[in-house]
């Protein structure tokens, strides 16, 4: 058997059923599916291993029970493209130890989910477009989320699997361990999954804040892959926003300049929304999603930097 597909979850949902349905439609059939819910579930044609624990522990147990040569991680609120596994094989044959692909927002997602997806894929938000769109040619990577991540089982076991002390962020630590062991990982634009986004602005900002907090902590803990300018930019923007917003107290000229900069920022956000969505209805709300994403991520990033111990 070539692949073991591992799906951690809390319980069986319509999203999980959608994932399993699309797995059955894949072009490559040489796989097994292991689902790890909190409690016992009966899912025909699937190995179900109940475990009340975090995603990292569930994935580790899934790998321990896996029979495949390659491990394919996917989240329960995502589903694979028809050629997901088939396309990944060529990269393993080229000598890569792990393959990461894009997580595209499904067409069936709601308006707020699509706005969240467009925001995350925007070049104004972190420059991580390749994570959310199938773009460009393959290139080597050193950090990738496990919503769409495939790895040789032998390499996964060699580096000791996930570090369950970090969530979210256990995938960053795993990738760092793989790189430190001398292996290479690749971004594969044709190894695609579709990932449902958070519903509503509140859920989107909560997710973004979690990302920012853990990345800020990782700047100190794992600077090899986290001490990068693009991760600092939202915090720098936050400081600029706070200073500029209060500048009218002591300088009308500075506040005027700040207002011009923010107007340009919002215009760019509108144009970015139009480029991504081709729709005015999304374009008008995108600037505010981008603005709040920067502010919430930036604040949480600073909080993470000053956090001494990351509690699980």
VEXTI-706701 format. One record per residue (C-alpha): x, y, z; residue number from 1; residue in one letter. Coordinates in Angstrom, 2 decimals. Each point is the difference from the previous one (the first is absolute). Layout:
REM residues N
> X, Y, Z, NUM, A
...
***
This chain:
REM residues 312
> 0.00, 0.00, 0.00, 1, X
> 1.34, 3.42, -0.99, 2, X
> -2.04, 2.53, 1.99, 3, X
> -1.60, 0.32, 3.40, 4, X
> -2.39, 2.97, 0.18, 5, X
> -0.29, 1.26, 3.57, 6, X
> -2.90, 2.22, 1.11, 7, X
> -0.22, 1.24, 3.61, 8, X
> -3.39, 1.34, 1.08, 9, X
> -2.26, 0.47, 2.99, 10, X
> -2.99, -1.85, -1.45, 11, X
> -1.62, -1.00, -3.25, 12, X
> -1.43, 3.00, -1.86, 13, X
> -1.33, 0.84, -3.45, 14, X
> 3.42, 1.43, -0.85, 15, X
> 1.67, -3.30, 0.92, 16, X
> -2.53, -1.93, -2.10, 17, X
> 0.77, 2.33, -2.91, 18, X
> 3.73, -0.65, 0.47, 19, X
> -0.45, -3.78, 0.02, 20, X
> -2.32, 0.17, -3.02, 21, X
> 2.62, 1.85, -2.04, 22, X
> 2.76, -2.34, 1.15, 23, X
> -1.93, -2.85, -1.58, 24, X
> -0.09, 1.92, -3.28, 25, X
> 3.78, 0.37, -0.24, 26, X
> 1.80, -1.38, -3.02, 27, X
> 2.55, -1.92, 2.08, 28, X
> -1.57, -2.77, 2.08, 29, X
> 3.05, -1.30, 1.85, 30, X
> -0.78, 1.43, 3.44, 31, X
> -1.60, -0.54, 3.38, 32, X
> -1.93, 2.57, 2.02, 33, X
> 0.47, 0.44, 3.75, 34, X
> -2.43, 2.29, 1.85, 35, X
> 0.68, 0.94, 3.61, 36, X
> -3.06, 1.48, 1.79, 37, X
> -0.34, 0.68, 3.73, 38, X
> -2.46, -2.86, 0.44, 39, X
> -0.79, -3.25, -1.78, 40, X
> -1.72, 0.46, -3.34, 41, X
> -1.19, -2.48, -2.63, 42, X
> 1.10, 1.08, -3.47, 43, X
> -0.18, -2.68, -2.71, 44, X
> 3.23, -0.66, -1.90, 45, X
> 2.10, 2.07, 2.39, 46, X
> 2.32, -0.92, 2.88, 47, X
> -1.32, 1.93, 2.98, 48, X
> 2.32, 0.44, 2.99, 49, X
> -1.64, 1.96, 2.83, 50, X
> 2.29, 2.22, 2.07, 51, X
> -0.96, 3.01, 2.11, 52, X
> 3.07, 2.14, -0.57, 53, X
> 1.33, 2.85, -2.12, 54, X
> 0.61, -0.20, -3.77, 55, X
> 3.74, -0.63, 0.43, 56, X
> -0.50, -3.01, 2.25, 57, X
> -2.68, -1.35, -2.32, 58, X
> 2.24, 0.30, -3.04, 59, X
> 2.87, -1.68, 1.84, 60, X
> -2.24, -2.93, 0.92, 61, X
> -1.31, -0.16, -3.55, 62, X
> 3.54, -0.29, -1.36, 63, X
> 0.80, -2.67, 2.57, 64, X
> -2.92, -2.08, -1.29, 65, X
> 0.55, 0.84, -3.67, 66, X
> 0.94, -2.63, -2.57, 67, X
> 0.93, 2.33, -2.85, 68, X
> 3.45, 1.05, -1.16, 69, X
> -1.14, 3.62, -0.20, 70, X
> -2.14, 1.93, 2.48, 71, X
> -2.59, 2.44, -1.37, 72, X
> -1.33, 2.49, 2.55, 73, X
> -3.25, 1.86, -0.63, 74, X
> -2.48, 1.75, 2.31, 75, X
> -3.56, -1.17, 0.46, 76, X
> -1.34, 3.31, -1.40, 77, X
> 1.94, -0.44, -3.24, 78, X
> -0.28, -2.38, -2.94, 79, X
> 2.50, -1.12, -2.65, 80, X
> 0.20, 0.63, -3.70, 81, X
> -0.46, -3.09, -2.17, 82, X
> 3.76, -0.27, -0.72, 83, X
> 1.23, 1.00, 3.47, 84, X
> 1.95, -3.18, 0.74, 85, X
> 0.87, -0.80, -3.60, 86, X
> 1.68, 3.36, -0.58, 87, X
> 1.99, -0.21, 3.24, 88, X
> 1.79, -3.18, -1.07, 89, X
> 2.17, 1.75, -2.59, 90, X
> 1.47, 2.25, 2.67, 91, X
> 0.84, -2.90, 2.28, 92, X
> 1.65, -1.71, -2.97, 93, X
> 2.18, 3.10, -0.42, 94, X
> 1.37, -0.51, 3.50, 95, X
> -2.08, 2.41, 2.07, 96, X
> -0.87, -1.21, 3.49, 97, X
> -3.21, 2.04, 0.27, 98, X
> -2.46, 1.74, -2.28, 99, X
> -2.23, 2.96, 0.82, 100, X
> -2.79, 1.21, -2.24, 101, X
> -2.54, 2.85, -0.11, 102, X
> -3.23, 0.05, 1.98, 103, X
> -2.52, 1.65, -2.29, 104, X
> -3.29, 1.49, 1.18, 105, X
> -2.90, -2.12, -1.40, 106, X
> -2.47, 1.66, -2.34, 107, X
> -2.83, -1.17, 2.23, 108, X
> 1.18, 2.02, 3.01, 109, X
> -2.19, 2.85, 1.27, 110, X
> 0.62, 3.70, -0.65, 111, X
> 1.82, 0.54, 3.31, 112, X
> 2.09, -3.15, -0.50, 113, X
> 1.07, 1.15, -3.45, 114, X
> 0.92, 3.44, 1.35, 115, X
> 2.16, -1.74, 2.60, 116, X
> 1.62, -2.11, -2.73, 117, X
> 0.66, 2.99, -2.24, 118, X
> 1.51, 1.87, 2.95, 119, X
> 2.38, -2.82, 0.89, 120, X
> 1.12, -0.36, -3.62, 121, X
> 0.50, 3.73, -0.47, 122, X
> 3.53, 1.23, -0.63, 123, X
> -0.73, 2.69, 2.58, 124, X
> -0.31, -2.65, 2.71, 125, X
> 3.32, -1.70, 0.63, 126, X
> 0.97, -0.76, -3.58, 127, X
> -1.07, -3.64, 0.43, 128, X
> -2.07, -0.23, -3.17, 129, X
> 1.41, -3.42, -0.93, 130, X
> -1.63, -1.51, 3.09, 131, X
> -3.46, 1.02, -1.16, 132, X
> 0.24, -0.07, -3.79, 133, X
> 1.53, -2.34, -2.56, 134, X
> 2.62, 2.36, -1.39, 135, X
> 3.37, -0.11, -1.71, 136, X
> 2.49, -2.84, -0.19, 137, X
> 1.19, -2.38, 2.74, 138, X
> 2.55, 1.41, 2.44, 139, X
> 1.68, -1.16, 3.19, 140, X
> -1.72, 0.87, 3.29, 141, X
> 0.93, -0.14, 3.67, 142, X
> -3.41, 0.47, 1.63, 143, X
> -3.45, -1.26, -1.00, 144, X
> -3.39, -0.62, 1.68, 145, X
> -1.23, -3.56, 0.42, 146, X
> -3.36, 0.65, -1.65, 147, X
> 1.80, -1.11, -3.17, 148, X
> 3.29, -1.65, 0.86, 149, X
> 1.42, -3.35, -1.11, 150, X
> 3.16, -1.58, 1.38, 151, X
> 1.97, -3.22, -0.14, 152, X
> -0.93, -2.06, 3.04, 153, X
> 3.62, -0.94, 0.60, 154, X
> 1.01, 3.67, 0.19, 155, X
> -2.93, 0.87, 2.25, 156, X
> 1.01, -2.72, 2.45, 157, X
> 3.68, 0.91, -0.21, 158, X
> -0.63, 3.58, 1.16, 159, X
> -2.33, -1.14, 2.78, 160, X
> -3.33, 1.15, -1.41, 161, X
> -1.88, 3.03, 1.30, 162, X
> 0.81, 1.98, 3.10, 163, X
> -3.39, 0.11, 1.70, 164, X
> 1.01, 2.97, 2.17, 165, X
> -0.82, 2.30, -2.90, 166, X
> -3.44, 0.52, -1.47, 167, X
> -0.38, 1.60, -2.40, 168, X
> 3.62, -0.12, -1.02, 169, X
> 0.86, -3.67, 0.35, 170, X
> 0.33, -0.13, -3.78, 171, X
> 2.62, 2.78, 0.06, 172, X
> 2.02, -1.99, 2.54, 173, X
> -0.31, -3.20, -2.05, 174, X
> 1.20, 1.75, -3.16, 175, X
> 2.95, 1.47, 1.87, 176, X
> 0.93, -3.46, 1.28, 177, X
> -0.21, -1.43, -3.52, 178, X
> 2.26, 2.75, -1.37, 179, X
> 2.43, -0.35, 2.91, 180, X
> 0.31, -3.71, -0.77, 181, X
> 1.26, 0.92, -3.47, 182, X
> -3.13, -0.72, -2.05, 183, X
> -1.67, 2.19, -2.62, 184, X
> -3.65, 0.97, -0.31, 185, X
> -1.77, 1.41, -3.05, 186, X
> -3.00, 2.16, -0.81, 187, X
> -2.08, -1.82, -2.62, 188, X
> -2.65, 2.20, -1.68, 189, X
> -1.74, -3.04, -1.48, 190, X
> -0.38, -1.84, 3.34, 191, X
> -3.25, 1.68, 0.93, 192, X
> -2.57, -0.18, 2.76, 193, X
> -3.05, 2.21, 0.55, 194, X
> -0.31, 1.48, 3.48, 195, X
> -3.17, 1.52, 1.44, 196, X
> 0.66, 3.37, 1.66, 197, X
> -1.25, 1.35, 3.29, 198, X
> -3.58, 1.29, -0.02, 199, X
> -0.31, 3.67, 0.92, 200, X
> 2.43, 2.75, 0.93, 201, X
> 0.27, -1.02, 3.67, 202, X
> 1.11, -3.54, -0.84, 203, X
> 2.42, 1.30, -2.64, 204, X
> 1.64, 2.40, 2.44, 205, X
> 0.23, -2.67, 2.69, 206, X
> 1.88, -2.26, -2.41, 207, X
> 2.28, 2.82, -1.13, 208, X
> 0.72, 0.94, 3.62, 209, X
> 1.02, -3.58, 0.79, 210, X
> 2.36, 0.02, -2.97, 211, X
> 1.53, 3.30, 1.09, 212, X
> 0.42, -1.02, 3.63, 213, X
> 1.81, -3.23, -0.79, 214, X
> 2.15, 1.55, -2.71, 215, X
> 1.06, 2.71, 2.44, 216, X
> 1.00, -2.63, 2.52, 217, X
> 1.83, -1.96, -2.69, 218, X
> 2.09, 3.06, -0.86, 219, X
> 1.85, -0.65, 3.25, 220, X
> -0.34, -3.76, 0.09, 221, X
> 0.67, -0.89, -3.65, 222, X
> 1.54, 3.05, -1.70, 223, X
> 1.33, -2.14, -2.86, 224, X
> -3.39, 0.10, -1.74, 225, X
> -1.94, 2.65, 1.94, 226, X
> 2.34, 2.99, 0.33, 227, X
> -1.02, 1.51, -3.33, 228, X
> -1.06, 3.50, -0.96, 229, X
> -3.40, -0.96, -1.42, 230, X
> -1.06, -1.37, 3.41, 231, X
> 0.95, 3.29, 1.68, 232, X
> -1.73, 2.30, -2.49, 233, X
> -3.54, -0.20, 1.50, 234, X
> 1.37, 1.02, 3.41, 235, X
> 1.90, 2.91, -1.54, 236, X
> -3.19, 1.00, -1.79, 237, X
> -1.90, -0.19, 3.30, 238, X
> 2.46, 2.39, 1.64, 239, X
> -0.25, 2.34, -3.00, 240, X
> -3.81, -0.16, 0.18, 241, X
> -0.09, 0.80, 3.72, 242, X
> 2.49, 2.85, -0.33, 243, X
> -1.67, 1.42, -3.11, 244, X
> -3.50, -0.20, 1.48, 245, X
> 1.07, 2.07, 3.00, 246, X
> 2.20, 2.43, -1.94, 247, X
> -2.85, 2.50, -0.41, 248, X
> 0.46, 0.88, 3.70, 249, X
> 3.36, 1.65, -0.67, 250, X
> 0.40, 0.49, -3.76, 251, X
> -2.62, 0.58, -2.63, 252, X
> 2.56, -0.48, -2.77, 253, X
> 1.03, -3.43, 1.28, 254, X
> -3.63, -1.06, 0.29, 255, X
> -0.65, 1.21, -3.54, 256, X
> 2.95, -2.06, -1.25, 257, X
> -1.22, -3.02, 1.98, 258, X
> -3.47, 0.38, -1.53, 259, X
> 1.46, 0.04, -3.51, 260, X
> 2.02, -3.15, 0.71, 261, X
> -3.05, -1.79, 1.42, 262, X
> -2.15, 1.07, -2.94, 263, X
> 2.59, -1.46, -2.37, 264, X
> 0.09, -3.16, 2.14, 265, X
> -3.77, -0.42, -0.26, 266, X
> 0.07, 0.64, -3.75, 267, X
> 2.66, -2.68, -0.42, 268, X
> -2.16, -2.34, 2.09, 269, X
> -2.97, 0.71, -2.26, 270, X
> 2.07, -0.67, -3.13, 271, X
> 1.38, -3.18, 1.54, 272, X
> -3.51, -1.17, 0.74, 273, X
> -1.04, 0.75, -3.57, 274, X
> 3.01, -1.88, -1.38, 275, X
> -0.71, -3.08, 2.09, 276, X
> -3.80, -0.14, -0.13, 277, X
> -0.89, 1.86, -3.22, 278, X
> -2.99, 1.27, 1.97, 279, X
> -0.83, 3.42, 1.46, 280, X
> -1.96, -1.56, 2.87, 281, X
> 3.20, -1.62, 1.31, 282, X
> 2.23, 2.93, -0.94, 283, X
> -1.79, 2.49, 2.27, 284, X
> 0.36, -2.17, 3.11, 285, X
> 3.51, -1.31, -0.69, 286, X
> 1.87, 3.17, 1.13, 287, X
> -1.56, -0.23, 3.46, 288, X
> 0.68, -3.75, 0.30, 289, X
> 3.63, 0.65, -0.97, 290, X
> 0.27, 2.91, 2.45, 291, X
> -1.42, -1.98, 2.93, 292, X
> 2.11, -3.03, -0.94, 293, X
> 3.16, 2.12, 0.20, 294, X
> -1.01, 1.59, 3.31, 295, X
> -1.05, -3.22, 1.75, 296, X
> 2.95, -2.02, -1.30, 297, X
> 2.39, 2.81, 0.88, 298, X
> -1.28, 0.33, 3.56, 299, X
> 0.06, -3.77, 0.57, 300, X
> 3.50, -0.25, -1.51, 301, X
> 1.31, 2.53, 2.53, 302, X
> -1.75, -1.90, 2.79, 303, X
> 1.67, -3.20, -1.17, 304, X
> 3.46, 1.61, 0.00, 305, X
> -0.42, 0.99, 3.66, 306, X
> -1.46, -3.36, 1.06, 307, X
> 2.55, -1.96, 2.04, 308, X
> -1.64, -3.40, -0.15, 309, X
> -2.47, -1.22, -2.57, 310, X
> -2.78, -1.83, 1.77, 311, X
> -1.60, -2.83, -1.92, 312, X
***
